[in-house]
Amino acid sequence: MSEYDRVRTGKLVLKGEKQRSKKRKHKSEKTKDLPKIDTKDIAEHGNWWKITTIEEINGPIAIEFGEQTYIKALDNGLFTLGAPHDQGDSPAPEEILTAVPISERKVALKSGYGKYLKVEKNGIVTGRSDAIGAMEQWEPVFQDGKMALQACTDCFMSVDEEEDTVVAISKTAGKDQIMQMRSQTVKTINPYKDVPQEEQGSVKQIEINYVKKFQKFQDKRLRINKEDTKELEVAKSSGTFHETLLDRRSKMKADRYCK
């Protein structure tokens, strides 16, 4: 299946809410904002966890409105809200969509019938498109633990209970437009996410990376210090890693920063 990598975090405007001024937080308070895994919520939804960040939109997803109810694809290309699930039940096959990446801000959604979701002129959401165009692009928006899904018309997805259809007709995200997007994809953590490219790998590999970055290659040869790399291990733990790297490179007399 195609995977959706990233979408933009944007401003979610809620009806009746006033803007609040931002307050500077003390360092000790920052830990309070770290995400916590709600194992009870996951168990109640059949191991489908709630997506809370743009990085987590990946693989098969389900869109939940209310509690234990998901939008459901019909064979006529329309969508409705499925029947409530019991605790511990996962979404039904017709309630599972596939997210397809478009850009850093946009995503396309494909139903189990292999058709892409779009908004018709009357605001009704249908799944009848064979290809992705402007009308089939959606933008997930997150704010304060809440989520809404914005269509290309700048309207947010919701469920019309009177007509029993899924629509996108409101340009403001109120309580009827707030949803949960859930995923069953296994979460993976990249340990090198915030580490510069040249500092990834073992200490030996890091030294080679820096040599490649700064060394002059008049004779096309890579000059690596042949001394034991144990001192690099010690320096890394003591906080003098970069100074030690610089000293080792200076001994080779081929580095433009180590003359």
C-alpha positions as CSV (number, residue, x, y, z in Angstrom):
1,M,0.0,0.0,0.0
2,S,1.1,3.6,-0.6
3,E,2.0,5.5,2.5
4,Y,1.4,9.2,3.4
5,D,4.6,10.7,4.8
6,R,3.8,14.2,6.1
7,V,1.1,16.9,6.1
8,R,1.2,20.4,7.5
9,T,0.1,21.3,11.0
10,G,-2.2,24.3,10.6
11,K,-4.4,26.6,12.5
12,L,-7.7,25.0,13.4
13,V,-10.5,27.6,13.9
14,L,-13.2,26.5,16.2
15,K,-16.6,28.1,16.5
16,G,-17.0,30.2,19.7
17,E,-13.4,29.9,20.8
18,K,-11.3,33.0,21.5
19,Q,-7.6,33.5,20.8
20,R,-5.3,33.0,23.8
21,S,-2.0,34.6,24.2
22,K,1.0,32.3,24.3
23,K,2.8,32.0,27.6
24,R,6.4,31.1,28.0
25,K,6.8,27.8,29.7
26,H,9.4,26.9,32.2
27,K,11.7,24.1,31.2
28,S,10.4,21.8,33.9
29,E,6.9,22.1,32.4
30,K,7.9,21.0,28.9
31,T,7.9,17.4,30.0
32,K,4.2,17.6,30.7
33,D,3.5,18.1,27.0
34,L,5.2,14.8,26.0
35,P,2.7,12.4,24.3
36,K,1.5,9.5,26.3
37,I,0.3,6.2,24.9
38,D,-3.3,5.6,25.9
39,T,-3.3,1.8,26.0
40,K,-6.9,1.7,27.2
41,D,-8.1,3.7,24.2
42,I,-6.1,1.5,21.8
43,A,-7.6,-1.6,23.3
44,E,-11.1,-0.3,23.1
45,H,-10.6,0.4,19.4
46,G,-9.2,-3.0,18.4
47,N,-5.6,-1.9,18.5
48,W,-6.3,1.1,16.2
49,W,-4.5,4.0,17.8
50,K,-5.4,7.7,17.5
51,I,-3.2,9.8,15.2
52,T,-2.0,12.9,17.0
53,T,0.8,14.2,14.7
54,I,1.4,14.6,11.0
55,E,4.2,12.1,11.1
56,E,1.9,9.3,12.2
57,I,-0.4,9.4,9.1
58,N,1.0,6.3,7.4
59,G,-0.7,3.3,5.8
60,P,-4.3,2.2,6.3
61,I,-6.4,4.6,8.3
62,A,-10.0,5.0,9.5
63,I,-11.9,8.2,10.1
64,E,-13.9,8.2,13.4
65,F,-16.7,10.7,14.1
66,G,-18.1,10.4,17.6
67,E,-17.2,7.3,19.6
68,Q,-16.6,3.9,17.9
69,T,-18.3,5.0,14.6
70,Y,-16.4,5.3,11.4
71,I,-17.2,6.6,7.9
72,K,-18.1,3.8,5.7
73,A,-17.8,3.4,1.9
74,L,-20.9,2.3,0.0
75,D,-20.8,0.5,-3.4
76,N,-22.5,3.4,-5.1
77,G,-19.6,5.7,-4.3
78,L,-21.1,7.5,-1.4
79,F,-20.1,7.5,2.3
80,T,-22.1,7.2,5.4
81,L,-21.5,6.8,9.1
82,G,-21.2,3.1,10.0
83,A,-22.9,1.4,12.9
84,P,-21.4,1.8,16.4
85,H,-18.8,-0.8,17.3
86,D,-18.5,-2.6,20.6
87,Q,-15.4,-1.9,22.7
88,G,-12.5,-3.9,21.4
89,D,-13.8,-4.1,17.8
90,S,-11.6,-2.7,15.0
91,P,-13.0,-0.9,11.9
92,A,-14.8,-3.0,9.3
93,P,-13.0,-3.5,5.9
94,E,-15.4,-1.0,4.2
95,E,-14.4,1.6,6.9
96,I,-10.7,1.4,6.1
97,L,-9.1,3.9,3.7
98,T,-5.7,4.2,2.3
99,A,-3.7,7.5,2.5
100,V,-1.7,8.4,-0.5
101,P,1.0,11.2,-0.3
102,I,0.6,14.2,-2.5
103,S,2.8,16.9,-0.9
104,E,4.0,18.0,2.5
105,R,0.5,19.5,3.1
106,K,-1.9,17.3,1.0
107,V,-3.1,13.7,1.0
108,A,-5.4,11.7,-1.1
109,L,-7.7,9.1,0.3
110,K,-8.7,5.8,-1.4
111,S,-11.6,3.7,-0.4
112,G,-11.6,-0.1,-0.3
113,Y,-13.3,0.0,-3.8
114,G,-10.1,1.5,-5.2
115,K,-11.6,4.9,-5.8
116,Y,-10.4,8.3,-4.6
117,L,-12.5,10.6,-2.4
118,K,-13.4,14.0,-3.6
119,V,-16.0,16.8,-3.0
120,E,-18.8,17.3,-5.5
121,K,-20.1,20.8,-6.3
122,N,-23.0,20.2,-3.9
123,G,-20.6,19.4,-1.0
124,I,-21.2,15.7,-0.9
125,V,-18.1,13.5,-0.5
126,T,-17.9,10.7,-3.0
127,G,-15.4,8.0,-3.9
128,R,-15.7,7.6,-7.6
129,S,-12.5,9.0,-9.0
130,D,-10.0,6.7,-10.8
131,A,-7.1,9.3,-10.5
132,I,-5.9,12.0,-8.2
133,G,-6.7,15.6,-9.3
134,A,-7.2,18.9,-7.4
135,M,-10.6,17.8,-6.2
136,E,-9.2,14.6,-4.6
137,Q,-6.7,16.4,-2.3
138,W,-7.3,16.8,1.4
139,E,-5.4,18.6,4.1
140,P,-5.4,17.2,7.7
141,V,-5.3,20.0,10.3
142,F,-4.2,19.5,13.9
143,Q,-4.6,21.8,16.9
144,D,-4.8,21.3,20.7
145,G,-5.3,17.5,20.3
146,K,-8.1,18.0,17.9
147,M,-8.2,17.2,14.2
148,A,-10.3,18.2,11.1
149,L,-9.9,17.3,7.4
150,Q,-10.1,20.2,5.0
151,A,-11.1,19.7,1.3
152,C,-9.8,21.6,-1.7
153,T,-12.9,23.8,-1.4
154,D,-11.6,25.0,2.0
155,C,-14.6,23.2,3.7
156,F,-14.2,20.6,6.4
157,M,-15.5,17.1,6.3
158,S,-18.5,16.2,8.5
159,V,-21.4,13.8,8.6
160,D,-24.9,15.1,7.6
161,E,-27.1,13.1,9.9
162,E,-30.3,14.1,8.2
163,E,-29.2,12.9,4.8
164,D,-27.0,10.1,6.2
165,T,-24.1,11.2,4.0
166,V,-20.5,12.5,4.4
167,V,-20.2,16.1,3.3
168,A,-17.7,19.0,3.3
169,I,-19.8,22.2,3.4
170,S,-18.6,24.2,6.4
171,K,-15.6,26.5,6.1
172,T,-15.3,26.6,9.9
173,A,-14.3,23.6,12.0
174,G,-16.9,23.2,14.8
175,K,-17.7,20.2,16.9
176,D,-19.4,18.5,14.0
177,Q,-16.2,18.7,11.9
178,I,-13.9,17.3,14.6
179,M,-12.8,13.7,14.0
180,Q,-10.3,11.2,15.0
181,M,-8.0,9.5,12.4
182,R,-6.8,6.1,13.5
183,S,-4.1,3.8,12.3
184,Q,-3.0,0.3,12.9
185,T,0.4,0.7,11.3
186,V,3.3,-0.1,13.7
187,K,5.0,3.0,15.0
188,T,8.7,3.2,14.2
189,I,11.2,5.6,15.7
190,N,14.2,6.9,13.8
191,P,17.0,7.3,16.3
192,Y,18.9,9.6,13.9
193,K,16.0,11.9,13.2
194,D,17.7,15.0,14.8
195,V,21.3,13.9,14.1
196,P,23.2,15.6,11.2
197,Q,23.9,13.2,8.3
198,E,27.7,13.2,8.9
199,E,27.3,12.2,12.5
200,Q,25.2,9.1,11.9
201,G,26.8,5.6,12.4
202,S,29.8,4.3,14.3
203,V,32.6,6.6,15.4
204,K,34.7,5.2,12.6
205,Q,32.0,6.0,10.1
206,I,31.6,9.5,11.5
207,E,35.3,10.2,11.1
208,I,35.1,9.0,7.5
209,N,32.1,11.3,6.9
210,Y,33.9,14.3,8.2
211,V,37.0,13.5,6.2
212,K,34.9,13.3,3.0
213,K,33.2,16.6,3.9
214,F,36.4,18.7,4.5
215,Q,39.4,16.9,3.0
216,K,41.0,18.1,-0.3
217,F,41.4,15.4,-2.9
218,Q,44.2,16.5,-5.2
219,D,45.3,12.9,-5.9
220,K,41.8,11.4,-5.5
221,R,42.9,9.5,-2.3
222,L,41.0,9.5,1.0
223,R,43.4,10.0,3.9
224,I,42.0,8.5,7.1
225,N,43.9,8.5,10.4
226,K,45.1,4.9,11.1
227,E,45.4,5.3,14.9
228,D,43.0,3.4,17.1
229,T,39.5,4.7,17.3
230,K,39.1,4.0,21.0
231,E,40.1,7.6,21.8
232,L,37.1,8.6,19.7
233,E,34.8,6.5,21.9
234,V,36.2,8.1,25.0
235,A,36.0,11.5,23.6
236,K,32.4,11.0,22.6
237,S,31.4,10.1,26.1
238,S,33.4,13.0,27.6
239,G,32.1,15.7,25.3
240,T,35.3,16.3,23.4
241,F,34.4,14.3,20.3
242,H,34.6,17.1,17.7
243,E,37.9,18.4,19.1
244,T,39.4,15.0,18.9
245,L,38.2,14.5,15.4
246,L,39.8,17.8,14.4
247,D,43.1,16.7,16.0
248,R,43.1,13.4,14.1
249,R,42.3,15.1,10.8
250,S,45.1,17.7,11.3
251,K,47.7,14.9,11.5
252,M,46.8,13.9,7.9
253,K,47.7,17.5,6.6
254,A,45.1,17.2,3.9
255,D,42.1,19.0,5.5
256,R,41.3,22.6,4.6
257,Y,40.2,23.3,8.2
258,C,43.3,21.6,9.9
259,K,46.3,23.5,8.7
